[in-house]
Amino acid sequence: MNLMYQRLNELEKSKYKLKSDILEKKRDLLHIKTNQNPLALERLFELSEVLQLTEECEWVSSSIAIEAVKANKEFLKLFDVKDDGKAYINKEEFNRLHEEFIRIKFEQNNI
């Protein structure tokens, strides 16, 4: 049973890494193709990554939450890590980050 959870955790990490790589490539292309504010775009991609990771989830593995927090300490508010190895999603913080994502996206689309 423990081996199964370990394998599932490894697969989650792989999925997260692949999504991160894809987003990084998209960000790089956008930087090259546009004259948009690079800091706003960086924030947009950062938010996109963490929102995509937590969308429609009640929880993610603690290791994934830790990786997100390592990327940005602000995301610590998004997760409530429990002893069961799960990091439960704070829906209020998720909604706040989602609203910020929409605002930045709207601003960048108007440039």
Contact map, one row per residue, 1 for C-alpha under 8 A:
111110000000000000000000000000000000000000000000000000000000000000000000000000000000000000000000000000000000000
111111000000000000000000000000000000000000000000000000000000000000000000000000000000000000000000000000000000000
111111100000000000000000000000000000000000000000000000000000000000000000000000000000000000000000000000000000000
111111110000000000000000000000000000000000000000000000000000000000000000000000000000000000000000000000000000000
111111111000000000000000000000000000000000000000000000000000000000000000000000000000000000000000000000000000000
011111111100000000000000000000000000000000000000000000000000000000000000000000000000000000000000000000000000000
001111111110000000000000000000000000000000000000000000000000000000000000000000000000000000000000000000000000000
000111111111000000000000000000000000000000000000000000000000000000000000000000000000000000000000000000000000000
000011111111100000000000000000000000000000000000000000000000100000000000000000000000000000000000000000000000000
000001111111110000000000000000000000000000000000000000000000000000000000000000000000000000000000000000000000000
000000111111111000000000000000000000000000000000000000000000000000000000000000000000000000000000000000000000000
000000011111111100000000000000000000000000000000000000000000000100000000000000000000000000000000000000000000000
000000001111111110000000000000000000000000000000000000000000001100000000000000000000000000000000000000000000000
000000000111111111000000000000000000000000000000000000000000000000000000000000000000000000000000000000000000000
000000000011111111100000000000000000000000000000000000000000000000000000000000000000000000000000000000000000000
000000000001111111110000000000000000000000000000000010000000000100000000000000000000000000000000000000000000000
000000000000111111111000000000000000000000000000000000000000000000000000000000000000000000000000000000000000000
000000000000011111111100000000000000000000000000000000000000000000000000000000000000000000000000000000000000000
000000000000001111111110000000000000000000000000100000000000000000000000000000000000000000000000000000000000000
000000000000000111111111000000000000000000000000100000000000000000000000000000000000000000000000000000000000000
000000000000000011111111100000000000000000000000000000000000000000000000000000000000000000000000000000000000000
000000000000000001111111110000000000000000000000000000000000000000000000000000000000000000000000000000000000000
000000000000000000111111111000000000000000001000100000000000000000000000000000000000000000000000000000000000000
000000000000000000011111111100000000000000001000000000000000000000000000000000000000000000000000000000000000000
000000000000000000001111111110000000000000000000000000000000000000000000000000000000000000000000000000000000000
000000000000000000000111111111000000000000000000000000000000000000000000000000000000000000000000000000000000000
000000000000000000000011111111100000000011001000000000000000000000000000000000000000000000000000000000000000000
000000000000000000000001111111110000000000000000000000000000000000000000000000000000000000000000000000000000000
000000000000000000000000111111111000000000000000000000000000000000000000000000000000000000000000000000000000000
000000000000000000000000011111111100000000000000000000000000000000000000000000000000000000000000000000000000000
000000000000000000000000001111111111010010000000000000000000000000000000000000000000000000000000000000000000000
000000000000000000000000000111111110000000000000000000000000000000000000000000000000000000000000000000000000000
000000000000000000000000000011111110000000000000000000000000000000000000000000000000000000000000000000000000000
000000000000000000000000000001111111000000000000000000000000000000000000000000000000000000000000000000000000000
000000000000000000000000000000111111100000000000000000000000000000000000000000000000000000000000000000000000000
000000000000000000000000000000100111110110000000000000000000000000000000000000000000000000000000000000000001001
000000000000000000000000000000000011111110000000000000000000000000000000000000000000000000000000000000000001000
000000000000000000000000000000100001111111000000000000000000000000000000000000000000000000000000000000000000000
000000000000000000000000000000000000111111100000000000000000000000000000000000000000000000000000000000000000000
000000000000000000000000000000000001111111110000000000000000000000000000000000000000000000000000000000010001000
000000000000000000000000001000100001111111111000000000000000000000000000000000000000000000000000000000000001000
000000000000000000000000001000000000011111111100000000000000000000000000000000000000000000000000000000000000000
000000000000000000000000000000000000001111111110000000000000000000000000000000000000000000000000000000000000000
000000000000000000000000000000000000000111111111000000000000000000000000000000000000000000000000000010011000000
000000000000000000000011001000000000000011111111100000000000000000000000000000000000000000000000000000000000000
000000000000000000000000000000000000000001111111110000000000000000000000000000000000000000000000000000000000000
000000000000000000000000000000000000000000111111111000000000000000000000000000000000000000000000110010000000000
000000000000000000000000000000000000000000011111111100000000000000000000000000000000000000000000000010000000000
000000000000000000110010000000000000000000001111111110000000000000000000000000000000000000000000000000000000000
000000000000000000000000000000000000000000000111111111000000000000010000000000000000000000000000000000000000000
000000000000000000000000000000000000000000000011111111100000000000000000000000000000000000000100110000000000000
000000000000000000000000000000000000000000000001111111100000000000000000000000000000000000000000000000000000000
000000000000000100000000000000000000000000000000111111100000000000000000000000000000000000000000000000000000000
000000000000000000000000000000000000000000000000011111111111000000000000000000000000000010000000000000000000000
000000000000000000000000000000000000000000000000001111111000000000000000000000000000000000000000000000000000000
000000000000000000000000000000000000000000000000000001111100000000000000000000000000000000000000000000000000000
000000000000000000000000000000000000000000000000000001111111000000000000000000000000000010000000000000000000000
000000000000000000000000000000000000000000000000000001011111000000000000000000000000000110000000000000000000000
000000000000000000000000000000000000000000000000000001001111100000000000000000000000011110000000000000000000000
000000000000000000000000000000000000000000000000000001001111110110000000000000000000011110000000000000000000000
000000001000000000000000000000000000000000000000000000000011111110000000000000000000111000000000000000000000000
000000000000000000000000000000000000000000000000000000000001111111000000000000001000111000000000000000000000000
000000000000100000000000000000000000000000000000000000000000111111100000000000000000000000000000000000000000000
000000000001100100000000000000000000000000000000000000000001111111110000000000000000000000000000000000000000000
000000000000000000000000000000000000000000000000000000000001111111111000000000100000001000000000000000000000000
000000000000000000000000000000000000000000000000000000000000011111111100000000000000000000000000000000000000000
000000000000000000000000000000000000000000000000000000000000001111111110000000000000000000000000000000000000000
000000000000000000000000000000000000000000000000010000000000000111111111001000000000000000000000000000000000000
000000000000000000000000000000000000000000000000000000000000000011111111111100000000000000000000000000000000000
000000000000000000000000000000000000000000000000000000000000000001111111100000000000000000000000000000000000000
000000000000000000000000000000000000000000000000000000000000000000111111100000000000000000000000000000000000000
000000000000000000000000000000000000000000000000000000000000000000011111111100000000000000000000000000000000000
000000000000000000000000000000000000000000000000000000000000000000001111111100000000000000000000000000000000000
000000000000000000000000000000000000000000000000000000000000000000001001111111000000000000000000000000000000000
000000000000000000000000000000000000000000000000000000000000000000011001111111100000000000000000000000000000000
000000000000000000000000000000000000000000000000000000000000000000001001111111100000000000000000000000000000000
000000000000000000000000000000000000000000000000000000000000000000000000011111110000000001001000000000000000000
000000000000000000000000000000000000000000000000000000000000000000000000011111110000000011101100000000000000000
000000000000000000000000000000000000000000000000000000000000000010000000001111111000001111000000000000000000000
000000000000000000000000000000000000000000000000000000000000000000000000000011111100001111000000000000000000000
000000000000000000000000000000000000000000000000000000000000010000000000000000111110111100000000000000000000000
000000000000000000000000000000000000000000000000000000000000000000000000000000011111111100000000000000000000000
000000000000000000000000000000000000000000000000000000000000000000000000000000001111110000000000000000000000000
000000000000000000000000000000000000000000000000000000000000000000000000000000000111110000000000000000000000000
000000000000000000000000000000000000000000000000000000000000110000000000000000001111111000000000000000000000000
000000000000000000000000000000000000000000000000000000000011110000000000000000001111111100000000000000000000000
000000000000000000000000000000000000000000000000000000000011110010000000000000111100111110000000000000000000000
000000000000000000000000000000000000000000000000000000000111000000000000000000111100011111000000000000000000000
000000000000000000000000000000000000000000000000000001001111000000000000000001110000001111100100000000000000000
000000000000000000000000000000000000000000000000000000000000000000000000000011110000000111111100000000000000000
000000000000000000000000000000000000000000000000000000000000000000000000000001000000000011111110000000000000000
000000000000000000000000000000000000000000000000000000000000000000000000000000000000000001111111000000000000000
000000000000000000000000000000000000000000000000000000000000000000000000000011000000000001111111100000000000000
000000000000000000000000000000000000000000000000001000000000000000000000000001000000000011111111110000000000000
000000000000000000000000000000000000000000000000000000000000000000000000000000000000000000111111111000000000000
000000000000000000000000000000000000000000000000000000000000000000000000000000000000000000011111111100000000000
000000000000000000000000000000000000000000000010001000000000000000000000000000000000000000001111111110000000000
000000000000000000000000000000000000000000000010001000000000000000000000000000000000000000000111111111000000000
000000000000000000000000000000000000000000000000000000000000000000000000000000000000000000000011111111100000000
000000000000000000000000000000000000000000000000000000000000000000000000000000000000000000000001111111110000000
000000000000000000000000000000000000000000010011000000000000000000000000000000000000000000000000111111111000000
000000000000000000000000000000000000000000000000000000000000000000000000000000000000000000000000011111111100000
000000000000000000000000000000000000000000000000000000000000000000000000000000000000000000000000001111111110000
000000000000000000000000000000000000000100010000000000000000000000000000000000000000000000000000000111111111000
000000000000000000000000000000000000000000010000000000000000000000000000000000000000000000000000000011111111100
000000000000000000000000000000000000000000000000000000000000000000000000000000000000000000000000000001111111110
000000000000000000000000000000000000000000000000000000000000000000000000000000000000000000000000000000111111111
000000000000000000000000000000000001100110000000000000000000000000000000000000000000000000000000000000011111111
000000000000000000000000000000000000000000000000000000000000000000000000000000000000000000000000000000001111111
000000000000000000000000000000000000000000000000000000000000000000000000000000000000000000000000000000000111111
000000000000000000000000000000000001000000000000000000000000000000000000000000000000000000000000000000000011111
